[in-house]
Amino acid sequence: MNEKQRLAFLNKKKCARCNTNKGLEAHHVKPRLAGGTHETSNLLPLCRPCHLKWEKRMKGYWIEKKVNK
C-alpha cells in the first residue's frame, strides 16, 4: 500500500472537506514549496475539486511566505 492509499484508508476513504470517496488525491498541508514532506502527518486526502479550490486559495499565501523569509 502506498502513502496515498494508506492515507485514504486511515481517513475512511473520504475527502477531508466534502466526504466524497471519488478521485482522491494526497494534499500536502505544508506545501513542498515551503519545506513540507510526504509524511502522513503532512497529508490530507482531498477529492480533485476540493484540492484545486484549496490550492488556488493557498498558493499566494505560501509563495509570499517563502519570499518574505
C-alpha positions in Angstrom: 0.0 0.0 0.0 1.5 3.4 -1.0 1.3 6.5 1.1 -1.8 7.9 -0.7 -3.7 4.6 -0.3 -2.8 4.3 3.3 -3.9 7.9 4.0 -7.2 7.3 2.3 -7.7 4.1 4.3 -7.0 5.9 7.6 -9.5 8.6 6.7 -12.2 6.1 5.7 -11.5 6.7 2.1 -13.2 10.1 2.0 -12.3 13.6 1.1 -11.4 15.6 4.3 -13.6 18.5 3.1 -16.7 17.2 1.3 -16.7 13.5 2.3 -16.8 12.1 -1.3 -14.9 8.9 -2.0 -14.2 9.6 -5.7 -10.9 11.0 -7.2 -8.9 11.3 -4.0 -5.5 13.0 -4.1 -2.9 13.5 -1.4 -2.8 17.2 -0.4 0.3 18.5 1.4 -0.8 20.5 4.4 2.6 22.3 4.4 3.4 22.5 0.7 6.7 21.0 -0.6 7.5 24.5 -1.9 7.5 25.6 1.8 9.5 22.6 3.0 6.7 20.1 3.6 7.2 16.4 3.4 5.4 13.3 2.1 4.9 12.0 5.6 1.4 11.0 6.6 1.2 13.7 9.2 1.6 16.3 6.4 -1.0 14.8 4.1 -4.8 15.0 3.8 -7.0 13.1 1.3 -8.9 15.6 -0.9 -11.0 15.0 -4.0 -9.8 16.7 -7.1 -12.3 19.7 -7.0 -11.6 20.4 -3.3 -7.9 20.0 -3.9 -8.0 22.6 -6.8 -10.0 25.0 -4.7 -7.7 24.7 -1.7 -4.5 25.1 -3.9 -5.9 28.1 -5.6 -6.7 29.8 -2.3 -3.5 29.0 -0.6 -0.9 29.3 -3.4 -0.4 33.0 -3.0 0.0 32.7 0.8 2.8 30.1 0.6 4.6 31.9 -2.2 4.5 35.2 -0.2 5.6 33.4 3.0 8.6 31.8 1.2 9.7 35.1 -0.4 9.4 37.0 3.0 11.6 34.5 5.0 
